[in-house]
């Protein structure tokens, strides 16, 4: 259901726009937790094992601490939904096996085509209501304030520029780590360091001055960890282990010793 809008309780999960909404408010949810929530919703109450989650989100051959990654993503989903693990309304833990989405899905709408601004034109399919319940109709389109229309292009431009800059940074880091065309040999003396076999990616620092952009920096950290884990033979320290060093300014060799790795990657993001 990648291009669907799924409604449950007072939430809407929009796969086409990559948004979780509660009424008129967008609930912040990073890429990995969002994809995991969509996977659970897709299962429609069936058990989703931890192995299925790992294969769907990271692939089969990934050198990553998947256990911590799944636990972290589940915690973020529950925080976004306001769910209590002791008395769950949405995500139920099946101990030792996986997770199940237990909330009633009120409707699934699919979008057809794109409007002038890239937004969906129409709903072409709707899921059947629960047995014995009244049919669920799609909600009426919400009016968009004029100020939001003017601000949207500016936000989109800033976000696109931020993604471009962050993507360039990640590409350079990967080129150095993989030693493409001897970049690492040129930048680092050949006898300065031993061969790097394990690495930790410290949380990217948000230099924009806007605390609301912290989630963007964290999301880019997740992307970098996942990219290195999928495309290199390095052992990558899990995000859970490195998050304790967010905003902590300590000597890198000391952090590397504590994490038991050969190398450290650090960086920053500044959105303007």
N, C-alpha and C positions, 0 to 999 in steps of 0.2 A: 504494500500500500504506500509506495514512496511519494505519490502525488495526491494523497488523500488527506482529508480533514476528518479526524476522529474525535467525537464528542463523548465525554464521560464526566459524571458529576457536573461541576461548573467549570470544567477545563475543555480546551480545544487543542488538539495536537495536529499541527499543520506540517505534513511532510514536504509539501511543495515549497513552503517558505522557510522551513527549518525553524518553526516557532512553536512554543508552548504558551498558550494564552489562558488567562483567567478573567473572563469578562472582557473589558477593554484594555486590560493590562497585560503586557508581555512578561512572562516569568523567565528569568535568566536561567539557561541550562546549556552547558557546554556540549560540544559535538559528540563525544563518546557517550555520556549519560543520555543524550537525546536519542542516539541510535539504539541504545539498549532499551529505552522506554518504548520506542517504536517496535522493536523486536518482540517485547513482551506483549504489547497490545495486539500485534499481528497473530500471536498464538491463540488469542481468544479464549483464555482460561486454561489452556494446556500448559503442562510443565515445560519450561525451557531450562535445559541442563547447563551447567557452567561450561562444559566442553562446547556446546552449541554456541554459547555466548562468545567464548574466546575465538572460535573459528569464524564467526560472523563479523566480529569487530576488528580482529587483528590478523586473521589468517592462520593457516596450520603451522607454518614454519617460522615462528616468531620467537626471538630470544628476549623475552620480556617476562616480568613478574606478573603474570596474568591474574593470579589470585588476589593480589593487592589492587590491581586495576579494576577488577569486577566489584570488589567490596567498596572501593571508592566511588565508582559510578552509581552503585545502588544507594549509597548514603546521599549522594547529591540528588538523585531522583526523589528520595523520600523527603529531603529538605525542601525541594521545589514544590512537591505536592502537599506538604504538611502531614505526611503519613507517619504513623507511630509503628515501629517494628513489633512492639509488644501487642498491639491491637490494630493490625493493618486494615486499611480500607481499600488500598490500591495494589500494593506489591506484597505478596506473601512469600516468606522464605520456607523452602522445603529443605530441612537440615540435611547437609551432606550430598544434596543432589542439584538444587538449582532454585528457580523462582517462578512464580505464577502471578499473572495479572488478574485480580479478582473483582475489580469494579465492573459494573454493568456498562457496556458500550451502548450509548443512546443512539448513535448514528454514524455512518461512514459516508462521506461525500467525496466524489471524485471530480476533479476539474477538467474541463475540456478547452484546449486552445488558450491563447493569451490575448488580453485586451491591449489597448494602445500603450499602456504603461507596463505591460508584462504581467498584469494581474489576471487571475482566472476569469473567464467570461461567464461560465455557467456550470451548474451542478448537473451531472448526467447520470449519477447512480446514487442510490440511498440504500443503506442496509435495512433489512427487515427488522421491525421492532420486536422486543422480547415477547414471548408467548403470553397472550392475555393482556398485553399493554396496548395503549392507543398508539397509532402511527406517529412517528416522530418526524416533524417537518423541519427542513433547513431553516435556520434563523434568517430574519430579514437582514439585508446588508446594512452594516453600521455606517452612518454618515461620517465622513472624514472632514475635520475642520480645515478651513482654508489655510490656517497657519501651518498645519501639518503638511499640506501639499507643497508649500514653499520650502519647508525645512527638509523634506524627504530627499530632494536631489542633492542638497549640500551634505546630508549625512551619508548618502550613498557614495558620493565622491570621496569623502574622508575615509569611509570604510574601505573602498576600493584601493585608495592610495596606501592605506595601512597594510592591507593584504599584500599589495605589490612589494612594499618595502620589506615586510616580514618574510615573504617568499624568497626575495633576493638574499636576505640574510641566511635563511635556512639552506639555500642552494650553495652559498659560499662555504658554510660550515660543513656541508656534506662533501663538497669537493676537497676540502682540506682533510677531513677525516678519512676519505677513501683514497687520498693521495693521487687524485686524477691529474695526469700530465706532470706528476712530480711536484705539485703545489706545496705539499707538506714538507718535502725535502728542501724546497727553496726557502720556505718561511722559517723552518726550524733546522738547527744544526743537526747533521746526521748522527753525531755521537752524543747529543745533548740528553736524549731521552730513550729509554728502551721501547720496544714495540708495544703499541697500545692494544690490549685485548679486551679491556672493559672500560666503560665510560659512564659518567653520571651527568645528566643535563640539569643544571640548576634552574629554578623558576626564573623566567624572563622578567626583568624589572620594568615596571610601568613608569616611563619618564614623561608621560603626557601631563601630569599634574591633576588628572581627573580620576578620582578613586573608582568611578563607575567603569573605567576601562580595565580594571584588574581582571575581570572575567575574560577579556580578550587576550591579555597577556598569558593567563593560565591556559586558555585554549590553544594558543600558539605553542606553549610548552608541551602540551599533550601531542600536538601534531609532530613536533620535532622528535620527541621520544619514539612515537610510533613509526615515523619515517626511518629513523636510524635502526630500529629493531627489525623492520621488514627488509631493509636494503643493505645491511651490512652483517658481517659475521661477529660483530662485537657483542659482548654481554652488556646490556643496558640496565642500569638501576631503575627500579620502578618509581613512578611519580610520587607514590605515597612516602617512599623513603627520603626523597629529596625535598619535599615540601617543607620539612622542618627548617630548611636553610633559606626560606623565602624572607627577603629583607635583612638577612644576617650577613654582615660584612666581616668575614674571617679569612685568614690565609687559605688559599686554594689547596696547597699540599696537605694542610691539616684536615680539610674536609675530605680530600681524596683518601687519606688514611682511615678516617672514621667510616667511610662508605666502602672501603676495600676495593677501590677502582684504580686503574692506571692513568686515567685522564678525566678532566672536568671541562664541560662546555658551559659558558655563561654568556648572557647577552641581555639586550634591553629592547623595548619597543616604545616609540614616541609617535603618537597620532596627532596630527595637526588639522 
